[in-house]
Amino acid sequence: MRIKFLFATFFLLGVLTAFGQTPGNQTHKPVDPNGDTIVFKFVADNDTFYIPYLGNGDKLEELFTTIDRYKVLVANGTVRINVAGYCSSYATQSENFKSAAIRANRVKSELIVHNGIKEENFTTTIHALPYEGHKSVVVVTLRVSQIQPVVEERPQSDPKPERKPELTPQPEPVVEEPKQEPRSTPAPDSVPLEVKKESNYDLSLRTNLLYDAMLVPNLGLEYRTNRIDVKLDAGGGYWGDEHGKVQKLWFVNPELRYYMDNARRFYVGAGGNYSKYNIYKGMVGGLFSDDTGYQGSMWNTGATAGYQLPLGHSFALDFNLGLGYNSASYDTFNVVNQTRVYKERDQSKNFFGPTQAGVSLIWKLAK
């Protein structure tokens, strides 16, 4: 039994890919808060906000610094943060609008989490067209009506009262839209202001490709709300042939996950498995012995860790590995003249080791 788990573990470790390191701390100069624009670039056909991608990290730090510097003015409405999503890489206008809205919300989420600002401090627009030749970008602009210098009061040597100047009301801040390229057709390519927030849950259908490759078809459902995820996988096989090969088994695998990053990619969790099996010279049985069959049950429980790699809007790959406690009870047998002859009865084995491994294809049904 242990060989099976080690085989799956080595296969998974060969698939996983290392990710780049984040650059070290840098000192970032704030941008001009009166009209300068910051352009964040996205990978075509992918709504994930990759911060190390094409200088996005440095630009984001500059924006963090600027908003921290003018945080009071942002809070009282003197400074407005304009966020404009542009997308023209998809075939239809509705797809471009949807992608532009998701990407704009990705950037806004970074600012809300880091700077502690609120949704009402933003002016949001989405556009189904390119921005200065770029098909997949989010443009952030800070608009300021007027910033009054802070004058430090000093004690007066002359006690004579002075007439204080009257306060004049300041004009309301003027919100300007980011510049758009001229369009040759009058079709509406932009939607101003109100953008629906990206849903924080989804329902997905999944299958573990490693188990499929071992002729154990399986399906699972995954429901995610914010950073909490509930997953249930189940599968089995009922195979046999005239040469005596048998592979009859089923399993269930519930799991609870917690996603550690804002993009909801890395996760840790806890789960378990329960299975019944009757195998002899099948695909799974070949991992143990060519002339010995196994019949019994197995359960395990432990911790899991993994990463989800997005593949466009609707699909993703889920890489995961579990470690914990395993307990198996079984009989061993061989087949002589088409007759099952038991070799050992009521055997058991308990050990710590791999509890599961997976490279799963995920299809998002609702989001």
C-alpha positions in Angstrom: 0.0 0.0 0.0 2.8 2.4 0.9 4.3 2.0 -2.6 1.1 3.4 -4.2 1.3 6.5 -2.1 5.0 7.1 -2.8 4.4 6.7 -6.5 1.6 9.3 -6.5 3.8 11.7 -4.4 6.8 11.5 -6.7 4.5 12.1 -9.7 3.0 15.2 -8.1 6.4 16.6 -7.1 7.5 16.2 -10.7 4.6 18.3 -11.9 4.8 21.2 -9.4 6.7 24.3 -10.5 8.6 26.8 -8.4 7.5 30.3 -8.4 9.7 33.5 -8.5 10.7 35.4 -5.5 9.3 38.9 -4.7 11.8 41.7 -5.1 13.3 43.2 -1.9 12.1 46.3 -0.2 12.5 49.5 -2.3 11.8 53.2 -1.6 9.1 54.4 -3.9 8.4 58.0 -4.8 4.7 59.0 -4.7 3.1 60.0 -8.0 1.6 63.4 -8.7 -1.9 63.3 -7.2 -3.4 65.7 -9.7 -3.8 63.7 -12.8 -0.9 61.3 -13.3 -2.0 57.9 -14.4 -0.6 54.5 -13.4 -1.2 51.6 -15.8 -1.3 48.0 -14.5 -0.9 45.4 -17.2 -2.6 42.0 -17.3 -1.9 38.8 -19.1 -4.2 38.4 -22.1 -7.2 36.2 -21.5 -6.4 35.9 -17.7 -8.0 38.1 -15.0 -5.4 37.3 -12.3 -3.5 40.4 -11.1 0.1 39.2 -11.3 1.9 41.8 -9.2 5.5 41.0 -10.4 4.3 41.2 -14.0 5.9 43.9 -16.2 6.6 46.3 -13.3 3.2 46.1 -11.7 4.8 45.7 -8.3 6.8 49.0 -8.4 3.8 50.8 -9.7 1.6 49.4 -6.9 4.1 50.5 -4.3 4.1 54.0 -5.7 0.3 54.1 -5.6 0.3 52.8 -2.0 2.7 55.6 -1.0 0.6 58.3 -2.7 -2.6 57.2 -1.2 -1.0 57.0 2.3 0.3 60.5 1.8 -3.2 61.9 0.9 -5.3 59.5 2.9 -7.3 62.2 4.8 -8.1 63.9 1.5 -9.2 60.6 -0.1 -11.4 59.9 2.9 -13.2 63.3 2.8 -13.7 63.2 -1.0 -11.2 65.9 -2.0 -9.1 63.3 -3.8 -11.0 60.8 -6.0 -9.4 57.6 -7.2 -10.4 56.8 -10.8 -10.1 53.1 -11.7 -10.7 52.3 -15.4 -10.6 48.8 -16.7 -9.8 48.3 -20.4 -10.2 45.0 -22.3 -10.4 44.2 -26.0 -8.8 40.8 -26.2 -12.1 38.7 -26.3 -14.3 38.1 -29.3 -17.5 39.7 -27.9 -18.2 43.0 -26.2 -19.9 41.3 -23.2 -16.8 39.2 -22.5 -14.6 42.3 -22.7 -16.9 44.2 -20.3 -16.9 41.3 -17.8 -13.1 40.9 -17.9 -12.5 44.7 -17.6 -14.8 44.8 -14.5 -13.1 41.9 -12.8 -9.6 43.3 -13.4 -10.6 46.7 -12.1 -12.0 45.1 -8.9 -8.7 43.1 -8.5 -6.7 46.4 -8.4 -9.2 48.1 -6.1 -9.1 45.1 -3.7 -5.3 45.6 -3.3 -5.8 49.3 -2.4 -8.7 48.6 0.0 -6.8 45.9 1.8 -3.4 47.8 2.0 -4.6 51.4 2.5 -7.9 50.8 4.3 -9.9 53.0 1.9 -13.6 52.3 1.0 -15.5 51.6 -2.1 -17.1 55.1 -2.1 -13.6 56.7 -2.6 -13.4 55.2 -6.1 -14.8 56.3 -9.4 -15.0 53.1 -11.6 -15.4 52.8 -15.3 -15.1 49.8 -17.7 -14.3 49.9 -21.4 -14.5 47.2 -24.1 -11.7 48.8 -26.1 -7.9 49.2 -25.9 -6.0 51.9 -24.0 -3.1 53.4 -25.9 -2.6 50.2 -27.8 -2.8 47.9 -24.8 -5.7 45.4 -24.8 -5.6 44.3 -21.1 -4.9 47.0 -18.6 -6.3 48.8 -15.6 -5.6 52.6 -15.4 -5.6 54.4 -12.0 -5.8 58.2 -11.9 -5.9 60.4 -8.8 -7.9 63.6 -9.3 -7.6 66.6 -6.9 -9.8 69.7 -6.9 -7.6 71.8 -4.7 -5.1 70.9 -2.0 -4.8 73.7 0.7 -1.3 73.9 2.3 -1.2 73.3 6.0 -0.1 76.5 7.8 1.5 76.0 11.2 0.2 78.5 13.9 2.8 80.5 15.8 2.5 82.7 18.9 2.1 86.4 18.1 4.3 89.0 19.8 1.7 91.7 19.4 -1.4 90.9 21.5 -3.5 93.1 19.3 -6.4 91.1 17.7 -6.2 90.6 14.0 -9.1 90.2 11.7 -9.3 86.6 10.5 -9.9 86.2 6.8 -13.3 84.8 5.9 -13.4 81.1 4.8 -14.5 80.7 1.2 -16.2 77.5 0.3 -14.2 75.2 -1.9 -15.7 74.0 -5.2 -16.7 70.4 -5.5 -14.1 68.1 -6.9 -14.3 67.6 -10.6 -14.1 64.0 -11.7 -12.4 63.6 -15.1 -12.6 60.4 -17.1 -9.4 58.7 -18.5 -8.7 59.6 -22.1 -10.1 57.1 -24.6 -9.0 56.4 -28.1 -11.3 57.7 -30.8 -13.8 55.1 -32.1 -14.9 54.8 -35.7 -18.3 53.4 -34.8 -20.9 54.9 -32.5 -21.5 51.6 -30.6 -21.3 52.0 -26.8 -17.9 50.7 -25.7 -17.8 52.0 -22.1 -19.9 51.7 -19.0 -19.5 54.5 -16.4 -19.3 54.5 -12.7 -21.3 51.6 -11.1 -19.6 48.2 -11.5 -20.9 45.0 -9.9 -18.5 43.7 -7.4 -16.9 40.4 -8.2 -18.7 37.5 -6.6 -16.7 36.0 -3.6 -17.9 32.5 -4.1 -18.0 29.9 -6.9 -19.2 26.3 -7.5 -16.9 24.1 -9.5 -16.8 20.6 -10.9 -13.5 18.7 -10.7 -11.7 15.4 -11.6 -8.4 14.1 -10.4 -6.3 13.3 -13.5 -3.9 11.1 -11.5 -6.8 8.8 -10.5 -8.2 8.9 -14.0 -4.9 7.7 -15.4 -5.0 4.7 -13.0 -8.5 3.8 -14.4 -10.3 5.1 -11.3 -12.8 7.7 -12.7 -13.8 10.3 -10.3 -15.8 13.5 -9.9 -16.0 16.2 -7.2 -17.8 19.4 -6.3 -16.1 22.4 -4.7 -17.9 25.3 -3.2 -15.9 28.4 -2.2 -17.1 31.4 -0.2 -14.5 34.1 0.3 -11.4 32.2 1.5 -13.1 29.1 2.9 -13.6 26.1 0.6 -15.6 22.9 1.0 -14.7 20.0 -1.4 -16.1 16.5 -1.8 -14.6 14.0 -4.3 -15.8 10.5 -5.0 -14.9 7.8 -7.5 -14.4 4.2 -8.2 -13.9 1.5 -10.8 -15.4 -2.0 -11.6 -13.0 -3.6 -14.0 -12.2 -7.2 -14.8 -11.2 -9.5 -17.7 -11.0 -13.2 -18.6 -7.3 -13.3 -17.5 -8.3 -12.9 -13.8 -7.5 -9.2 -13.5 -9.8 -7.5 -11.0 -10.0 -3.8 -10.0 -13.1 -3.1 -8.0 -13.0 -0.1 -5.6 -14.7 3.1 -4.5 -13.7 6.1 -2.3 -15.0 9.4 -0.9 -12.7 12.3 0.0 -14.2 15.3 2.0 -11.9 18.3 2.6 -12.0 21.8 4.1 -9.6 24.4 2.7 -8.4 27.9 3.6 -6.9 30.2 0.9 -4.0 32.2 2.2 -3.7 35.0 -0.4 -6.0 37.6 -1.9 -5.9 35.9 -5.3 -7.1 32.6 -3.7 -4.5 30.4 -5.2 -2.4 29.0 -2.3 -4.3 27.0 0.3 -4.0 24.7 3.3 -6.6 22.4 4.6 -7.7 19.2 6.4 -9.4 16.2 5.0 -9.7 12.5 4.9 -10.5 9.4 2.8 -12.5 6.2 3.1 -12.3 3.4 0.5 -13.2 -0.2 -0.1 -11.2 -2.2 -2.6 -10.8 -5.6 -4.2 -7.8 -5.6 -6.6 -5.8 -8.3 -8.4 -3.3 -7.6 -11.2 -5.2 -4.4 -12.2 -3.7 -1.0 -12.8 -3.7 -0.2 -9.1 -3.0 -3.7 -8.0 0.2 -3.7 -10.1 1.7 -1.2 -7.7 1.8 -3.9 -5.0 2.4 -7.3 -6.5 1.7 -9.2 -9.7 0.6 -12.4 -8.0 -1.1 -11.2 -4.9 -4.6 -9.7 -4.6 -5.9 -7.4 -1.8 -9.4 -7.0 -0.5 -10.4 -4.8 2.4 -11.0 -1.1 3.5 -8.9 1.9 4.3 -9.3 5.3 5.9 -7.0 8.2 6.6 -7.0 11.8 7.8 -4.4 14.6 7.7 -3.4 18.0 6.4 -3.2 19.1 2.8 -1.6 22.0 0.9 -1.8 23.0 -2.7 -2.0 25.6 -5.4 -4.6 26.4 -8.1 -3.4 27.6 -11.5 -6.0 29.5 -13.5 -6.6 28.5 -17.1 -8.7 31.4 -18.4 -12.2 32.3 -17.1 -13.7 28.8 -16.6 -10.9 26.3 -16.0 -8.0 25.8 -13.5 -5.5 23.1 -12.5 -5.4 22.1 -8.8 -2.1 20.7 -7.5 -2.3 19.2 -4.0 -0.6 16.8 -1.6 -1.8 15.4 1.8 0.1 13.9 4.7 -1.3 12.3 7.8 -2.3 9.0 9.4 -3.4 5.9 7.4 -5.1 2.7 8.6 -5.8 -0.3 6.4 -7.4 -3.7 7.1 -7.2 -6.4 4.4 -7.0 -10.0 3.2 -4.4 -11.2 0.7 -5.1 -13.9 -1.9 -4.0 -15.3 -5.2 -6.0 -17.1 -8.0 -5.4 -20.7 -8.9 -7.4 -22.3 -11.7 -9.9 -19.4 -11.5 -10.3 -20.1 -7.8 -9.4 -17.5 -5.1 -7.1 -18.9 -2.5 -6.5 -16.7 0.6 -3.0 -16.3 1.8 -3.5 -14.0 4.8 -6.7 -13.1 6.6 -7.6 -10.1 8.9 -4.4 -8.2 8.3 -3.9 -4.5 9.2 -1.4 -1.8 8.7 -1.2 1.7 10.3 1.4 4.3 9.4 2.1 8.0 8.9 2.7 9.1 5.3 0.9 10.5 2.2 -2.9 10.5 2.4 -3.7 11.9 -1.0 -2.1 13.5 -4.1 -3.8 15.2 -7.0 -3.5 17.1 -10.3 -7.2 18.0 -10.8 -8.9 19.7 -13.7 -11.5 22.3 -12.4 -14.4 23.6 -14.4 -16.2 26.6 -12.8 -19.9 26.2 -13.1 -21.0 29.4 -11.3 -19.2 32.5 -10.2 
